[in-house]
Amino acid sequence: MPELKDLRRGKRRWVIELLDGPNMKHLGKRDPKLFGAIASVADLHKYVVDFAQALGVEVRAFASDYEGEILERVHATANTADAYLVNPGGLTTVAEGWRHALAETHKPVVEVHFYNLPANGEQSIFTPSAIGQSMGLREHSYVAGLFGLVLALDDETFLNPDAPDSATVRRGGAPHSFRKV
């Protein structure tokens, strides 16, 4: 059986910034019907980082209950991250500042959630500017989103970067994706 990294088209060691918003630091104390039995955000981050290592990419994980700290993290990593994997948590419906900061990086963003937002009557403001979503699979939403993001980053035709009106422009081999906000 092939190793996980052998499923990739490319071999570049992408740097993915994982950002968890408010309330995600409280895993283990949250509704087990929605969040399962995962004990902590540290356990979640270890799970994702270990999966990333098996894929041959780097994930740098960050969690905060404060939007200002998250914005500072986005600004601090904009020049070193190739893409973002985000769970807005408690800011899913209200964080225009965070969404704009991500858009200004011109890097691909995949949105992840433990539970299915529409099934719970919720709608994310991040969705229109994300290249994709993974939700409803608890912590597995993260690795599903990460796997799809890495495969998309490896794909040279990702979002048709050569189209004249493409939102994606390849600079130095790295795709950039966002509709203007």
LINURNOR-V883330 format. One record per backbone hydrogen bond with DSSP energy under -0.5 kcal/mol. NH is the residue of the N-H (numbers start at 1). CO is the residue of the C=O. E is the energy in kcal/mol with one decimal. If there is no record, write none. Layout:
nh = (NH:NH)
co = (CO:CO)
e = (E:E)
//
This chain:
nh = (5:6:7:8:14:16:16:17:18:18:19:19:20:21:24:26:27:29:34:35:36:38:44:45:46:47:48:49:50:51:52:53:54:55:56:57:58:60:61:62:64:67:70:71:72:73:74:75:76:77:78:80:81:82:83:84:85:86:86:87:90:91:92:94:95:96:99:100:101:102:103:104:105:105:106:106:107:108:108:110:111:112:113:117:120:120:121:122:125:126:129:130:130:131:132:134:136:137:138:140:141:142:143:144:145:146:147:148:149:150:151:152:153:154:155:156:158:160:163:166:169:171:171:172:174:175:178)
co = (54:3:4:5:12:14:58:83:16:60:17:85:62:87:21:23:24:26:31:31:32:35:40:41:42:43:44:45:46:47:48:49:50:51:52:52:14:16:59:18:20:65:66:67:68:69:70:71:72:73:74:77:77:15:15:108:17:84:110:19:22:88:89:91:91:94:95:96:97:98:99:100:101:102:102:103:102:82:175:84:132:86:134:115:116:117:118:117:92:92:126:126:127:109:109:111:113:113:114:137:138:139:139:140:141:142:143:144:145:146:147:148:149:150:151:154:155:157:160:163:176:169:174:170:171:173:167)
e = (-0.9:-1.1:-1.7:-1.1:-1.5:-0.6:-3.2:-2.5:-0.6:-2.7:-0.6:-2.5:-2.7:-3.1:-1.7:-1.5:-1.3:-2.0:-1.1:-2.9:-1.6:-0.7:-2.0:-2.9:-2.3:-2.2:-2.2:-3.0:-2.7:-1.8:-2.6:-2.3:-1.8:-1.5:-1.1:-2.6:-2.9:-2.5:-0.6:-2.0:-2.1:-0.5:-1.7:-2.8:-2.2:-2.0:-2.5:-2.6:-2.4:-1.6:-1.1:-1.4:-2.7:-3.3:-1.2:-2.6:-2.7:-0.5:-2.6:-2.7:-2.2:-2.4:-1.9:-1.2:-1.9:-1.7:-2.3:-2.8:-2.2:-2.4:-2.3:-2.3:-0.7:-1.2:-0.6:-1.3:-0.7:-0.6:-0.6:-2.4:-2.5:-3.0:-1.9:-0.8:-0.8:-1.6:-1.8:-2.4:-2.5:-0.5:-1.5:-0.7:-1.2:-2.8:-0.9:-2.1:-0.8:-0.6:-2.8:-1.8:-1.9:-1.0:-0.9:-2.3:-2.5:-2.7:-2.6:-2.3:-2.4:-2.7:-2.4:-2.2:-2.6:-2.2:-1.1:-0.7:-2.0:-2.7:-1.7:-1.8:-0.7:-0.6:-1.9:-0.5:-1.6:-0.5:-0.5)
//
